[in-house]
Amino acid sequence: MVNVPAGALRPAQIAALRDHVRIAGAGLIVSGGDSSFGPGGYEKSPLEGGGHQRKYHAPGVGIVQVGAVGDPEGETLVLVEIVHLNQGALAQARKEALKLDERAYEVSDVYQQTPPAERA
């Protein structure tokens, strides 16, 4: 979202965004401006606080570290090894990921509102 005030969203939209991030594990990127964050009316809204992450990228690699912001109980994930999969291993990993995706549709009302994973 780029400089979107909270008043531009219906309460149901804000709740859906919150659930999509917190329950379904989706990401939400907010770009600041005079109508975002506190000045935009998000203070004390369902989108305020919790779930903020800082991601570190390395050129040619991608995300190498993800850490919680403002949450002393939050975990930090650090890339410690890069493994290049052969075609067979990659196909198996895709197969397992699609199984997890299918299972999520069975158990999560929020996940059911997202598009399914694309098959390669």
Secondary structure by P-SEA (a helix, b strand, c coil): ccccccccccaaaaaaaaaaaaccbbbbbbbbcccccccccccccccccccbbbbbbcccccccbbbbcccccbbbbbbcbbbbbcaaaaaaaaaaaaaaaaaaaacccccccccccccc
